[in-house]
Amino acid sequence: MSLFVWKPEYSVHVADLDSDHQKLFSILNSVYENVMSSREVDCVLPKIDQLSTYTNYHFSKEELYMREKGYSGIEDHIAKHREFTRSIEALRNGYHNNDLEVSKELIIVLGEWLLRHVLKEDRKYAELPTSLGE
């Protein structure tokens, strides 16, 4: 069962970045499903690493897009990206402590953060002239 489902209204109208957002949702859902169905830390850590790696890839691409378009809110946006990155690291560190319950809660918080970020913060640059990957 998925925690979050991509909807067309989440679009930032940049195909490449929308694709990345969909992939992040998919990875987060996969992490969630693994945590909910597993008691084994070793099964979940690779998914958390995948989420971390893809998040860094996407954030770099999104930040480059905002720079190229002269987005005035970029510094605040980057700070929010760093906050999310720290949260993923906290999730990973929680697994080192074998605290699956705390990790389940953190995954939900991460998912809600990602959804809010895409819906609120990323929508701010959605109005910029196009376009990376279109």
N, C-alpha and C positions, 0 to 999 in steps of 0.2 A: 504494500500500500504506500503510495507516494505521500510525502508530507506537503509538497508544493507542486502545483501544476502551472505550467506556462500558459498565459492567456495573451491574446493579441493586443489587449490594451496595455500590456507591459512594454510594448515596443518603443524603442528610442528612434526608430526610423532610420537606422543605420544597420544594414543587413548583417555585416560582420560582427558588430557588437551585440546585436540581438541574438545571433547564433551563439556567441560566447555566454550570454546570460542564460540561454536555454541549457547549455552544457553545464554551467554552474548549478542550475536547479537540478539537473539530472545527477550530477555527482553528489550533491548534498542529499538528495533522495536516496541514493545508493548507500551513503554513509549511514543515514537514518535507518534504513532497512537492515543493514548489517548489524548495527548496534542493538536494534530491537529484537533481532533473532539470534544473537550470539552471546555466548558467555566468555568467548575467547578473545583476548586482546589482540592476538596475532592476526586474527581475521579482519580486524577493523583498522588497524594502523595503516596498511597500504592505501585504503580508501581516504583516510585523513590526509596522507601524503599527496595523493592525487588531487584532492580538493585544494590543498595548499599550493601545489605546483601550478595548477590551472588558474587559480585565483591570481597568483603573481603574474602569469602570462597575460591574463585578461586586463588586469589593472595597468600594466605597462602599456598595452595597446590603447586602452581607453584614455589614459593620461596623455599619450602622444596625440591622439585625435583631438583632445581638448586644447592642447598647446597649439596644434596646427590651425585650429579654428579660432584661437584667441579667446577662449572661454575665460571670462573674468573671475569665476568662482573656483578656479582650479586648485588653489592652495587649500581651501577648506575641503574640497572634494578629495584631494590626496590624503589629507589628515584622516578622513573617514575611511579611506582604503586601508591606511595603516592600522586603524582601530580594528577593522575586520581581520587583518592579517594576524594581529596580536591575539585575537579571540580564537583563531584556528590553532595557533601555537598553544594556547591555554588548553584547548580541547586535546591536543596531542599529549601534552604534559599530564593531563588527567588520566590518560590511558596508562602512562608509566606507573601511576599509582593504583591501577586496576579498579578505579572507581567508575563503574559502568553507569550507575544511577546519575551521578553528577554529569557524566558525559552525555547521557540522553537529554538531560535538561539543556546542556550547552548547545547541542545540535539543534534543538528547537529554537533556542535564542538566536543562533547563527542564521538559521533559515528565516526567521522573522526579520532579522536585521537585513539580510540580503534582499528580501522582498520589499521592505520599506525603502532600502537604498535605491533599488531599481525604480520603484514607483515614484519616489520623491526626488532624490538627488540626481539620478541619471536622466529623469524627465526634464531637468533644467537645461541640459545640453541638447536635448532632443529637438529643440527649436533652432539650433544653429544651422547655418547653410550646410548642405550635404557635401562630402560624403566619403567616408572610408569604406571600402569594400562594396560600393554600390555601382 
